[in-house]
């Protein structure tokens, strides 16, 4: 919505002649000492005799942060003799790192989110069963220390609402929050399902898209409304949107839907709506709930709405997405 740099540049690119602290020209040596990092003797030359090595610890790198070698050891050559090995230590790795932290992610601060800065909008997937989705989402937020125990998110969701058209449309829910002052920073939402289930049931009963052109039009209109809504949110200062989409339905139920047509319609709509989220002028994270639970009639209350435990599973996946992306933490 960040990558560690493994090592930092040091003095290892600099050559020193006649370093005053170790690395001087001893007997039988060639006069210049070439330092490779540490100020305590990282020389090439000899201390006593015709060896190649160092007197006290030819390190390569630095003593603190992202080093290769250690400050006292890791020599190649000998101190007093003709062996090749290490004097003291000789490990490769890093010491306690107070080196370069560039590129490291900022810590995700907990407990800094005011409830009123998070708005939930959408259809019955949020509103049904006494708002089971939002209740579970807020329970998880409070358990994580990301929402005060007496604080609450704002929930404007209304069952039966569509993205494009209809009464109390999802864009109208957002407009009703009057966010021109920018107090809403995060929006959790769904939307578009009822544009099919209420607005064009033929898509799940007789013929699915793309063969059914009216369904293509319905889905495109819903996506266009969502695009306009996300642009308005960005204009008002919303920073994050978490947009979750629908699971596969079991067929039958209150709308007597055909399971294959329901799946085909959802699979057609999914990438279109996801692209709207991915290309939005703010951070929009799209959550796929397909496969989160079963697709049998027993997994749903009425063939359309998941059971309360499954609504809680959706809330759990949405919350985990928020944690992973440091949203409203």
C-alpha positions as CSV (number, residue, x, y, z in Angstrom):
1,X,0.0,0.0,0.0
2,X,7.3,-1.4,1.6
3,X,11.3,-3.5,1.1
4,X,14.3,-3.7,3.4
5,X,17.7,-2.7,2.1
6,X,20.1,-5.4,3.1
7,X,23.3,-3.3,3.5
8,X,24.4,0.3,3.5
9,X,27.3,1.9,1.7
10,X,30.4,2.4,3.9
11,X,33.9,3.5,3.7
12,X,34.8,0.3,1.9
13,X,35.0,2.2,-1.4
14,X,37.7,4.5,0.0
15,X,41.4,3.7,0.0
16,X,43.6,5.0,2.8
17,X,47.4,5.1,2.8
18,X,49.4,4.7,6.0
19,X,46.3,4.4,8.3
20,X,47.5,5.5,11.8
21,X,45.5,2.7,13.6
22,X,46.7,-0.6,12.3
23,X,47.7,-1.5,8.8
24,X,51.0,0.2,8.9
25,X,53.9,-1.2,6.8
26,X,55.8,-3.8,8.8
27,X,58.9,-5.7,8.0
28,X,59.0,-7.2,4.5
29,X,55.8,-5.4,3.4
30,X,54.8,-3.3,0.5
31,X,54.2,0.1,1.8
32,X,50.5,1.0,1.3
33,X,47.7,-0.3,3.4
34,X,44.3,-0.6,1.8
35,X,41.4,-0.3,4.2
36,X,38.2,-2.2,3.8
37,X,35.8,-0.6,6.2
38,X,36.5,-0.6,10.0
39,X,38.9,2.0,11.5
40,X,40.6,-0.7,13.6
41,X,43.0,-2.3,11.2
42,X,41.2,-3.4,8.1
43,X,44.4,-3.5,6.0
44,X,46.0,-5.5,3.4
45,X,49.7,-5.7,4.2
46,X,51.6,-7.6,6.8
47,X,52.2,-7.2,10.5
48,X,55.2,-9.5,11.0
49,X,56.8,-11.1,8.0
50,X,55.8,-11.9,4.5
51,X,52.2,-12.9,5.1
52,X,49.2,-11.4,3.6
53,X,46.5,-10.7,6.2
54,X,45.9,-8.3,9.0
55,X,47.1,-7.6,12.4
56,X,43.8,-7.1,14.1
57,X,40.7,-8.0,12.4
58,X,40.4,-7.3,8.6
59,X,36.7,-6.6,8.4
60,X,34.8,-5.8,5.3
61,X,31.8,-3.6,6.0
62,X,31.0,-1.7,9.1
63,X,30.7,-2.4,12.8
64,X,27.1,-1.3,13.2
65,X,24.3,-2.1,10.8
66,X,24.1,-4.4,7.7
67,X,27.7,-5.6,7.8
68,X,29.4,-8.5,6.1
69,X,31.9,-9.9,8.6
70,X,32.5,-8.7,12.1
71,X,34.3,-5.9,13.8
72,X,36.9,-8.1,15.4
73,X,37.7,-11.1,13.2
74,X,36.7,-12.4,9.8
75,X,40.2,-12.1,8.5
76,X,41.6,-13.7,5.4
77,X,45.3,-14.5,5.9
78,X,47.3,-14.8,9.2
79,X,48.3,-12.8,12.2
80,X,51.6,-14.5,12.8
81,X,52.0,-17.5,10.5
82,X,51.2,-19.0,7.1
83,X,47.7,-20.3,7.6
84,X,44.6,-19.1,6.0
85,X,41.6,-18.7,8.3
86,X,40.2,-16.4,10.8
87,X,41.8,-14.7,13.8
88,X,38.9,-14.2,16.2
89,X,35.3,-14.7,15.2
90,X,35.0,-14.9,11.4
91,X,31.3,-15.0,11.2
92,X,29.4,-13.5,8.3
93,X,26.3,-11.5,9.1
94,X,25.3,-8.4,10.7
95,X,25.8,-6.9,14.2
96,X,23.0,-5.1,16.0
97,X,21.5,-3.0,13.3
98,X,21.4,0.7,13.7
99,X,22.2,0.9,10.1
100,X,20.2,2.2,7.2
101,X,16.4,1.7,7.8
102,X,15.4,3.2,4.4
103,X,12.6,1.4,2.8
104,X,11.3,-0.3,6.0
105,X,7.5,0.0,6.5
106,X,6.2,2.5,9.1
107,X,4.7,0.7,12.1
108,X,0.9,0.3,12.0
109,X,-0.4,2.4,14.9
110,X,-3.2,0.9,16.9
111,X,-6.0,2.7,18.7
112,X,-5.9,5.9,16.6
113,X,-9.1,5.4,14.7
114,X,-12.2,7.3,15.8
115,X,-15.4,5.4,15.1
116,X,-17.0,8.2,13.1
117,X,-14.2,8.1,10.6
118,X,-15.3,4.6,9.4
119,X,-18.5,4.5,7.4
120,X,-20.3,1.3,6.3
121,X,-22.7,1.4,3.3
122,X,-24.3,-1.2,1.2
123,X,-27.2,-3.6,1.0
124,X,-28.7,-6.4,3.1
125,X,-25.3,-8.2,3.4
126,X,-24.5,-5.5,5.9
127,X,-28.0,-4.7,7.2
128,X,-29.6,-8.1,7.6
129,X,-29.8,-10.2,10.8
130,X,-29.6,-7.1,13.0
131,X,-26.5,-5.9,11.3
132,X,-24.6,-9.0,12.0
133,X,-21.8,-8.1,9.6
134,X,-21.0,-4.7,11.2
135,X,-21.5,-6.1,14.7
136,X,-18.8,-8.7,14.1
137,X,-16.5,-6.3,12.3
138,X,-16.6,-3.9,15.2
139,X,-16.1,-6.7,17.8
140,X,-12.9,-7.7,16.0
141,X,-11.7,-4.0,15.8
142,X,-12.3,-3.6,19.6
143,X,-10.6,-6.9,20.4
144,X,-7.6,-5.7,18.4
145,X,-7.4,-2.4,20.2
146,X,-8.2,-0.5,17.0
147,X,-11.6,0.9,18.2
148,X,-12.5,2.2,21.6
149,X,-14.8,-0.1,23.6
150,X,-17.6,2.5,23.7
151,X,-17.0,3.8,20.2
152,X,-18.8,2.7,17.0
153,X,-18.5,2.8,13.3
154,X,-21.3,4.6,11.4
155,X,-23.6,2.1,9.5
156,X,-25.8,3.6,6.8
157,X,-26.5,0.3,5.0
158,X,-30.1,-0.5,3.9
159,X,-31.5,-3.8,2.7
160,X,-32.6,-4.0,-0.9
161,X,-30.6,-1.0,-2.2
162,X,-28.9,-0.9,-5.6
163,X,-25.8,0.8,-6.8
164,X,-27.5,2.4,-9.8
165,X,-31.1,3.5,-9.3
166,X,-33.7,2.3,-6.9
167,X,-34.7,3.8,-3.6
168,X,-32.0,4.7,-1.1
169,X,-29.2,3.8,-3.5
170,X,-25.8,3.1,-2.1
171,X,-24.4,6.4,-3.4
172,X,-27.3,8.1,-1.7
173,X,-26.3,6.4,1.6
174,X,-22.8,8.0,1.3
175,X,-24.3,11.4,0.3
176,X,-26.5,11.3,3.5
177,X,-23.4,11.1,5.6
178,X,-22.5,14.7,4.4
179,X,-18.8,14.0,4.3
180,X,-17.8,17.3,2.8
181,X,-15.8,18.1,5.9
182,X,-13.7,15.0,5.4
183,X,-14.5,13.3,8.7
184,X,-14.9,9.9,7.0
185,X,-11.5,8.4,6.2
186,X,-12.4,4.7,5.6
187,X,-15.5,3.2,3.9
188,X,-16.4,-0.4,4.1
189,X,-19.0,-1.4,1.5
190,X,-20.5,-3.8,-0.9
191,X,-22.9,-3.1,-3.8
192,X,-24.2,-4.1,-7.2
193,X,-25.9,-7.4,-6.2
194,X,-29.4,-6.0,-6.1
195,X,-29.0,-4.3,-9.5
196,X,-29.3,-7.9,-10.8
197,X,-31.4,-9.6,-8.1
198,X,-34.0,-6.9,-8.0
199,X,-33.3,-4.9,-11.2
200,X,-32.8,-7.7,-13.7
201,X,-33.7,-11.1,-12.3
202,X,-33.7,-12.6,-15.8
203,X,-29.9,-12.8,-15.5
204,X,-30.2,-15.6,-12.8
205,X,-33.4,-17.2,-14.1
206,X,-33.4,-17.4,-17.9
207,X,-30.0,-16.2,-19.4
208,X,-26.8,-14.9,-17.9
209,X,-24.3,-12.5,-19.5
210,X,-22.6,-12.0,-21.8
211,X,-25.3,-13.7,-24.0
212,X,-28.0,-11.6,-22.3
213,X,-27.1,-8.1,-23.3
214,X,-29.5,-6.5,-20.9
215,X,-27.5,-8.1,-18.1
216,X,-24.3,-6.7,-19.5
217,X,-25.9,-3.2,-19.5
218,X,-27.2,-3.6,-16.0
219,X,-23.7,-4.6,-14.7
220,X,-22.0,-1.8,-16.6
221,X,-24.4,0.7,-15.2
222,X,-23.8,-0.5,-11.7
223,X,-20.0,-0.3,-12.3
224,X,-20.3,3.2,-13.6
225,X,-22.2,4.3,-10.6
226,X,-19.6,2.7,-8.3
227,X,-16.9,4.5,-10.2
228,X,-18.6,7.9,-9.8
229,X,-19.1,7.2,-6.1
230,X,-15.5,6.3,-5.5
231,X,-14.4,9.5,-7.3
232,X,-16.7,11.5,-5.0
233,X,-15.2,9.8,-1.9
234,X,-11.7,10.7,-3.1
235,X,-12.8,14.3,-3.6
236,X,-14.1,14.4,0.0
237,X,-10.9,13.2,1.5
238,X,-11.7,9.5,2.0
239,X,-8.4,7.6,2.1
240,X,-9.4,3.9,2.1
241,X,-12.2,1.9,0.7
242,X,-12.7,-1.8,1.4
243,X,-15.2,-3.2,-1.2
244,X,-16.3,-6.8,-0.6
245,X,-18.2,-8.7,-3.3
246,X,-20.6,-11.6,-3.2
247,X,-20.2,-15.3,-2.6
248,X,-21.6,-17.9,-5.0
249,X,-25.2,-18.6,-4.4
250,X,-26.9,-22.1,-4.0
251,X,-29.7,-21.6,-6.4
252,X,-33.4,-21.8,-5.5
253,X,-34.4,-19.7,-2.5
254,X,-36.7,-16.7,-2.5
255,X,-35.9,-15.8,-6.1
256,X,-35.9,-19.3,-7.5
257,X,-32.5,-18.7,-9.1
258,X,-30.6,-21.1,-11.3
259,X,-27.3,-21.9,-9.6
260,X,-25.3,-22.1,-12.8
261,X,-26.8,-18.8,-14.1
262,X,-26.1,-17.2,-10.7
263,X,-22.5,-18.3,-10.8
264,X,-22.0,-17.2,-14.4
265,X,-23.5,-13.8,-13.7
266,X,-21.3,-13.3,-10.7
267,X,-18.2,-14.5,-12.6
268,X,-19.0,-12.0,-15.4
269,X,-19.5,-9.1,-13.0
270,X,-16.6,-9.7,-10.7
271,X,-13.7,-8.5,-12.8
272,X,-15.7,-5.5,-14.0
273,X,-16.4,-4.3,-10.5
274,X,-12.9,-5.2,-9.3
275,X,-11.4,-3.0,-12.1
276,X,-13.5,-0.1,-10.8
277,X,-12.0,-0.5,-7.3
278,X,-8.4,-1.1,-8.6
279,X,-8.5,2.0,-10.8
280,X,-10.1,4.3,-8.2
281,X,-8.4,7.6,-7.3
282,X,-8.0,6.4,-3.7
283,X,-6.8,3.3,-2.0
284,X,-9.5,0.7,-2.8
285,X,-9.1,-2.9,-1.7
286,X,-11.4,-5.5,-3.3
287,X,-12.3,-8.5,-1.2
288,X,-13.4,-11.8,-2.9
289,X,-15.7,-13.8,-0.6
290,X,-16.2,-16.7,-3.1
291,X,-15.2,-20.0,-1.5
292,X,-15.2,-18.6,2.0
293,X,-18.0,-21.0,3.0
294,X,-20.2,-23.6,1.3
295,X,-22.6,-23.1,-1.6
296,X,-25.4,-25.3,-0.3
297,X,-28.9,-24.1,0.8
298,X,-27.8,-24.7,4.4
299,X,-25.1,-22.0,4.1
300,X,-27.8,-19.4,3.3
301,X,-30.9,-18.1,5.1
302,X,-33.0,-17.9,2.0
303,X,-30.9,-18.7,-1.0
304,X,-29.5,-15.1,-1.1
305,X,-28.3,-14.1,2.3
306,X,-25.7,-16.1,4.2
307,X,-26.4,-17.4,7.6
308,X,-25.2,-15.3,10.5
309,X,-22.1,-17.5,11.1
310,X,-21.2,-17.0,7.4
311,X,-21.9,-13.2,7.6
312,X,-19.4,-13.3,10.4
313,X,-16.9,-15.1,8.2
314,X,-17.2,-12.3,5.6
315,X,-16.7,-9.7,8.4
316,X,-13.6,-11.7,9.5
317,X,-12.1,-11.7,6.1
318,X,-12.8,-8.0,5.7
319,X,-11.2,-7.3,9.0
320,X,-8.1,-9.4,8.2
321,X,-7.8,-7.4,5.0
322,X,-7.9,-4.2,7.0
323,X,-5.2,-5.5,9.4
324,X,-3.0,-6.6,6.5
325,X,-3.2,-3.2,4.9
326,X,-3.2,-1.1,8.1
327,X,-6.7,0.3,7.4
328,X,-8.5,1.9,10.3
329,X,-6.2,0.3,12.9
